Amino acid sequence: MSWNPVNGEGAPADEVDLDELIRLFKDKLRRFTRIPGLGGHGLALIGALALVAWGASGIYKVQPDEQGVVLRFGKWVDTTEPGLHYHLPAPIDTVIFPKVTQINQLQLGNQNLGGGAVGSAGAREKQMLTGDENIVEADCAVFWQIKDAGQFLFKVNNPEIAVKVAAESALREIIGRTPIQAALSDKRQQIADQTKDLLQHLLDTEQVGILITQVQLQKVDPPAAVFDAFNDVQRARADQERARNEAEAYANDITPRARGEAGRITQEAEAYKTQVVNLAEGEAKGFLSVYQSYSQAKDVTAWRLYMESMDEVLKKASRVIIDSSGKGMSGVVPYMSIQDQKDKPAAAASAQQGASR
């Protein structure tokens, strides 16, 4: 008895013809996929459409706040920027879309325990050695975002821990180059900028895929155990600076005045020098002129000099002397000074008072 494959009768199950089953399956599939007007080409068309759809499934779009991380059989092969891109269809390639524009914050040296008291471990973490071998406690905030999503996801096991360790190292190195006075006063922003640059260099060297956007140096103080003593030192330095400023102000006030006075004295001396030299030169020239005249006419010059000298002397005399012989002076009338007559009684009275005493 033969087996009828249509109704399954006539043969036991272990005697089923496998080739006949395959032929019947193909016939049923052909009838199922037959498209009117295309005859037996319907299966090929469906296969082509399916292939096109599978290939088109590799088109993907990356949003502006994302990066596309392409994985090939689970291995990272590429990172794409926002826009339309293509990858090999699944299951060959897959894409994940991490957010990369979010700003993350990491706090250094501000680890509070329980009710807000800083533990000994946190205090030790905050303590750093300065360039002049002093100790300070520094709090720092680091702001970062993803720069390369592929490196961020697959190059480092825990990127946040890597950022924390690198930030502490960079901050300690920069503080270690800076004197304590500069770290506490006017170099804080410079320290933050240098820490940011050094931290970014360390992260780029390790290919962490993180961009440091900002480093804020929040607090730099001496340890609590020496805080009061340090404040005393700071006040002493402030007094020193104030005294120095006052001295500089006094010097700036007195120095120009002293220079002006010195200049005035110098100018007066130069003027006196010029005057004396000119007078001396004039007198010397006058003497030379008189000497030349004397060398040419000794008697005349001597008489003229005598007359000039007597004229100068007699100008200051209070009495007039007249030749009593009358020679050449007949027209002169003698007179008696009234003032002398008035002065004689007063002189006599004064002499009598002196004798009575």
C-alpha positions, 0 to 999 in steps of 0.5 A, a space after each residue: 500500500 502506497 502513501 498518499 501525501 494529500 490525505 496522509 493515508 496508505 503508508 506509515 510515518 517512517 516511510 514518508 518520502 522526503 523529496 515528495 514533501 519538499 516538492 509539495 512545499 515549494 508548490 504551495 509556496 509558489 502558489 502563495 507568492 504568485 502575484 497576478 500579472 507576474 507569473 512565477 516572478 513574485 518570489 523574486 520581487 518580494 525578495 528584492 523588496 525585502 533586500 532593499 528594505 533591509 539595506 535602507 534600514 541602515 539610514 539613521 539621524 543624529 539629533 543636535 544634542 547627540 552623537 552617533 556611536 556605531 557598533 559593528 558586532 558590538 565593537 565601536 568603529 565610528 562616532 558621527 556628528 548630528 545629521 543624516 548618516 548610514 551604517 550597515 544594516 542590523 544585525 551587522 551594525 547598530 547605533 546608540 545615541 548618547 546626549 553630549 551637550 549636558 554640562 556635568 559638575 564634579 566637586 573636589 574637596 567638599 565631601 561632607 559626612 553625616 550632618 555636614 561635618 567634614 571628615 578627616 579623610 575629606 580634610 586630608 583630600 583638601 589639603 595641598 602643599 604650596 610652592 613655598 612649602 605651606 599647606 592650604 585647603 582648596 575646594 574646586 568645582 569642575 564642569 565637563 561635558 562629553 566631547 567624543 561619545 565613543 571614547 567616553 563609552 569604550 576607552 575608560 571604564 569609569 569616566 567620572 572617576 577618571 575626571 576626579 582623579 585627573 582634576 585632583 592631580 592637576 589642581 595639586 600640581 598647579 597649587 604646588 607651583 604657586 606661593 601661598 600668598 598668591 594662592 590666597 589672594 590675586 592668583 586664584 583665577 590664574 590657578 583655575 585657568 592653569 588647572 583647566 588647561 592641565 586637566 584637559 591635557 591629561 584627559 586628552 592624553 588618556 583619550 577619555 572623550 571629555 571636554 572641560 568647560 570650566 574650573 572654579 576655585 571656590 575656596 582656598 584657606 589655611 588649615 583650621 588648626 593654624 587659621 588664627 595664627 595665619 590671620 595674624 600673619 596676614 594682618 601683619 603683612 597688611 600693616 607692612 603693606 600699609 606702612 610701605 604705601 604710606 612711605 611711598 606716598 610720603 616719598 612721592 610727595 617730598 621728593 618732587 618738592 626737594 628736587 624743585 628746591 634743589 633746582 631753584 637753589 641751583 638756578 640762583 647759584 648759577 645766576 649769582 655766579 654769572 653776576 659775579 663773573 660779569 661784575 669781575 670782568 667789568 671791573 677788570 676791563 675798567 682797571 685795564 682801561 685806566 691802566 692804559 690811560 695811566 701808561 699814556 699820561 701818568 700825571 693827568 690820570 693820577 690827578 683825575 683819579 685823585 679828584 674822583 676819589 675826593 669827590 666820592 669822599 666829600 659826597 658823604 661829608 657833613 661839614 664843609 671846609 673853607 680855606 681861611 686865607 681867602 685865596 680864591 674864596 672871596 665870594 664865600 660867606 662863613 656860616 654857623 650851623 644852627 643844628 650844632 648850636 641846638 645840640 650843645 645845651 642838650 649835650 651839656 645837660 647830659 654831662 651834668 646828670 652823669 657827674 651828679 650820679 
